[in-house]
Amino acid sequence: MSEPKRRIDPADVRRFVEKRTADLRSWTFDLIRARTVNPPGQEHLAAEVVTRFCKANGIRCETFEKEPGRTNVVARVGSGRPRILLGLHLDVVPAGDGWETDPFGPVERDGRIIGRGAVDDKGPLAACMLAALYLKRREADFAGELVLVAAADEEAGSELGMQYLLEECGLEADLAIVPDAGYSMQRIDVGEKGVLFLKVTATGRQAHGSEPERGRSALWPVVDFLQGLRSWRPPAPESDLFTPPTVNVGAIHAGTVANIVPGKCEALIDVRYLPGTDGDAVLEDLRGQLRRVEAAADGVHLAMEVLSHQLPSLIQGDDRLIERIEARTFEVTGARPVQFGMSGATVAKFLNLAGIPAAGFVCGPEGVAHMAGEWVALEELARFAEVMALVVWDLASGG
């Protein structure tokens, strides 16, 4: 006879979470107080909060650093298979302007925790810590293994974080959830667009502004190239999940003062394209446009540098992951989340490209991440902790 499925009582999970709401608040506050602005990162400050939690509760954990102070924490509950990964991050973007409170001095107002990282990604990390604690209490009955990852460097590309853990540290999992997409548990990120960050550089000849004919302005050919991009978009397949591909010119730098012909100009460009589109073909199309502009530029040299190229991703191969997130979220919140494709990027992209089916799913309001006054509702963090405990249990036990 096959082993009976190990069951979990949602009411027991709720009681556990409600009794520990003060801990959830405390962990979120401690994580926000850790100034892990990237750059420079200093994720070790927040990693100490996680490792201290693990040691206090008998949860196995390891730390990994590709560079000093850029700490990743990998904590584990259980030892069976399947192995379910929850991937979060420790770093935050700079505070910026417009705050009414200290961005690194968290406060609670009307049930909302306010501070940099409250929703992206420290509040969700605290909620997943609470879910891990519940599973630790039931470890004898827990069939699989939870791998809780608190990674470095997500806000700057993950070279020192999730990419490093996957490529150099042997991190493995059978399924993954990445709590880093917002949308108040109403959407599930099942795929992400490809991302191209490009730098176009023009080199001309500097001259006096009163005699521009003696020089070769590096600015105007770049303007011509960018003008062509206003009506250009990468080709895209039909999709019900994704918005159309996009192009954004983020910055242009040229010259110093009005009376000098600029001898150099640089433009930074962001291209987002859909799964099913050949990224190399997109690049070759852009390079062809640049060559045509250069041919008409009368002595100005144009070059394109790929600063970053993240391939598009789409979850493949395991419907249980999405079905369990949908079912348990409906059970806890009364609302069933819908699937969508992200225009932005999370570490779910790296996991999917590594062959680990990964979905992005998290609590917190849409549109407040990276903003002044970033916040998350403590009640929503608690409900998210419930959902994560239930979903991980289900996936690990075959429920």
N, C-alpha and C positions, 0 to 999 in steps of 0.2 A: 504493500500500500504506500502511496505517496504521502509525504509529510503534510499535515494540515497547514493551511495558511495561517500565519501569525496575524492576529487581528489587533486593531487599535481603536480605542473609544474616543471619538471626537470630544465628548464632554470632559473626559479626563485631561485631554490636551488643553482645553479651554481653562479648566480649573488651575492647571499647572501654570499657564501663562499669566492668568489674572493674579495669582498669588505672588508673581515675580515681576510685576510691572515696575516696581521701584528699582529693581536691578536693571531692567531694560532701559529705563531713563538714565540711571547712573552710568551704564556702559556707553550710551550714546553721548552723554556729556563728556566723559573722559576721552572718548575718541575725538570729539570736536576740539577739545582743548589741546590735543596733540597737533602742533603746527606742521602739517605735512604738505605745505604748498609746493607744487611741482611746476617749475624748478624752485629749489634744489631737491625737493623730495623729503628727505629725513624721515622716511617711513618707519624707521626704528622707533620713533616716539610713539606712534600708534600701535606698532607691533607689540610693544611692551604691555599695552592694555589687553591684547588678545592672549599673549602667552601667560600673563598673570591669571587671567580667567581660566585658561586651560589647566594650569598647575593647581589652582584652587579646587578644581572639580575633577581631577584625575583623568583629564582628556589628553591623549597623546598628541604631541605637536613637535614640529621641527621648523627651523628657520633657515632661509637660503638667501644669500647676498651675492649678486654679481659685482656690485661695487659697495664699499663700506657705507653703512647707514641706509642703504636702499633695500630694506628688509622685506622678505616675503615670509608669511606664516602659512604652514600647511598642518591643519589639525585633523585628527581622525577619530571616529567613533565606530566601533564594530570592526570586524575583520573578515567578513564574508564577501560574496559577490551576489548581485552586481554592485559595482562601486559607483556611488552617486556623488558628483562634485557640485558644490555650491561655490561659484567664483565671484568674489567681491574685491574691492580695492581700497587701499589705505590712503592714497594721495588725493589731494584736492587742488582745484584751480585757485589762483590768487583771489583775495577778497574783493578787490576793486573798490569803487566808491558807492555811496548812497545808502550805507547801512545806518539804521537807527540804534543798533546795539553793537557790542563788540563781536565781530564775526567769529572770534576764537574764545569768547566768553559766553557759552551757550546759556540761554534763558528759556523758560517755559511760560507761554502766555496763552490763555484760553485753550489749553490742551495741545498747543503747538510748540515743538522744540525748534528754536531759531538758532542758526549758526552755520558757518561754512562747512559743507559736508553733511548737513542734517539729512538730506535725501540722496546725496551723491557723494559718498556711498556709505557713510558711517552709521546712519540710522538703520538702514537695511542690514548692515553687517552686525549690529547689535541684535537685531531681530533673529538673524541666523545663528548667532551665538546662543540665544535662548532656545531655539529649535534644537540645536546640538545638545544643549543641556538636558532637554526632555529625552532625547534619544539615548543619551548616556544613562539616564535613570532606568531606561528599558533595555539596556544593552544586551542583557541575557536573552531577550526575545527578539532582538533586532537581527534580521537575517543577512543583511548586506553590510556595506561600509559607507559611511558618510565621510567625504573629504571636503572639509571647509577650508577654502583658500582665501586668505587676505593678502592680496598681491600689491606690489609696488608698481609705480610708473604707468598706470593706465591712462592718465590724462596726457601723457606725452608719447604714446605709441606702444607701451608695454614691452619694449626691448629688455628692460631690467625686471620685468614682472612676468606676466603669463607666458610670453614667448620664451623667456629664459627657463621657466619651470618646465615647459613642454619639451623644449629642444635640448636642454642641457642637464636637467635635474631628474628626468625620468618620470615626470608626473603623468599618471594614467587614470582613466575613468571609463566607465561604460556609458554613462549618461551625464548630462550637466545642465544646471540651471544657473543663469547669470542674472542676479538681481541688480540691474543697472540700466533700466529703461524708462522708469516713471510710469505714468498713466494709471496710477491708483488701482493696480491689479485688474484693469479693464482690458489690457491688450497683452498679447504674447508675441514677442519678437521671434519670428521663425526664419528670418533671413536678413541680410544686410547688404547694402550696395557696395560695389567696389569703390575705392577711394584713391584718387591720384592727386598728389600735391606736386606741383611743378613750379620751376623757376625759369623764366625766360630772361636772358641777358642780351642786351645789345651793346656793342662796342663801336663807337664812332670816333670823331676827332673834335677835341675841345677848341673853341675859338672865342674871340671877343663878340659880345652880344650885338655890337653895332655893325659887325661884318660877318653875319652868320654864313655867308657864302664861302668863307675861308675854312669853315669847319664842316663836320658831318654830324648832325644832331642824332644822338642815339635814341631820343625820345619818340620822334615821329614814326619810325618803323614799328616800334612797340605799340603805339596807339593804333596803327593800321591793323596789326595782328589782332589786338584786343577788339577792335571794331568788328572784325569778322566773327569773333566768338559770340557776339551779342545775338546772332541768329543761328549759331551752330549748336547742336546737341549730339551726344553719342547716339548711335542707333540703339533701339530698345525693343525687346520682344513684348508682346501683349502680356499684361500682368494685372491681376486683381489685388495683389498684395502690396505692390510698390507704387509710389508716386513717380512721375517721369524723371529721367536723368537731369542733372543740373550742372551748371558752370558758374563759378563765382570768382571774380578778380578781387583778391583780398588786400593787395597792396601794390603801389607803384612807387619806385624810388628813382629819382633822376635829378642831376644838377645840384647846385649849391645856392647861387644867387641869380637875379634876373638878367644880369648883363654878361653871362657866360653861356655859350652853347654847350649843352651837356654832352660829355664824351662817353658817358655810360648810363644805362637805364636798366632797371630790373623790375620784373612784375611777378607776383606770386599768385598762382591760380589753383583752384580747387575744383576737380571734376568728380562727379559721382555717377556711376553707371550701374546697370542692373545685372543680376545673375542671368547668364545666357548670352551676354555680350563679351566679345573677345577684347580684353584690355590691351593686348599688344596691338591689335588693329586700331583701337582708339588712339593710342600713342602715335602710330605711324601716320594716321590721318592728321593729327596736330603737327607733327614734324613736317609733313608735306605742305601744310598751310604756311608754316614758318619759312620753309625754303622758298616758296613763291614770293613771300613778302621780302625776303632778303635779296632775291634776284632783282627786285625793283627799288632797292634801298640805296643805290649809288654809294657803295663803299662802306656801308655799315654792316658789321658782322653780327648775326643772330644765332644764339644757341639755346637749347632747352635742356634742363637738368631735371631728372626725376628725383624729387626729395623723398617721396614715400609712395609706395604702390601696395595697397592692401586689396587683395582679390575679393570679389563678391562671394557671399556664402549663402547657403540655403540648407536648412536642416533636412537630413535624409535618414530614412531607415528605421525609425522607431516611433510609431503613433502613440504608444503608451505614455510617453513623456507629455505630449500635449493633452491627451485625454485626461490624465490624472490631474494636471494643473487646472484644466477647465472644471472638472467635477468637484475637486476639493475647494476651489475658490467659490464656486456656486454654493456649496454646502456651508461655508463659513460666512460669506458676505451676501448671499442672495443674488449675486450678479455673475453671469458667465462671461469670461473674457473672450475676445475675438483675436484671431490671428492677423498679423500684419508684417510688412517688411520695413525695416528701419532705413532711413537715409543716413543716419549717423553710424557710428561704429562702437561696439563693445568688445570685450574679450571673448564673447560667444563666437565671433568670427574666427579667432585663432583655434578654438576648440573644434568647431565644425570642420575647418580646413585640415585639422589633425585627425579627422575621422571619429571624433567624439560628438554624437548628436547633442546639440546644446541649444536651449531656448532662453531668450531674455524675458524675465518676468520680475516685477517688483512693485512695491507700494509707493506711495508718495504722489503729490500733485504734479501734473504736467506743467512744464514751463518755468519752474522755479530753480532748477539746477543751474549753477554758474551765475545766478542773479544775486543782487543785493537782497538781504532779508530772506535767504533760503530757509525753508522750513519743512517740517513733516509733522503730522499729527501722531501723538503717542499712541492713541487708540488704534490707528491704522498699522503702526509698527507691531502692536500686539496681535492684531488679526493676521498680519503677514507671517509672524512667527508660527501661529497655528497652522496656516496653510503649508508652510515649508516643512514642518514636522510631519504632517499628514502625507504630503506628496512624497517626501523622501522615504517614509515608512512603506507606502504603497509600492513604490518603484523597487525598493529593496526586497520586498516580500512577495512580489508578483501579484499584488492586489490590484 
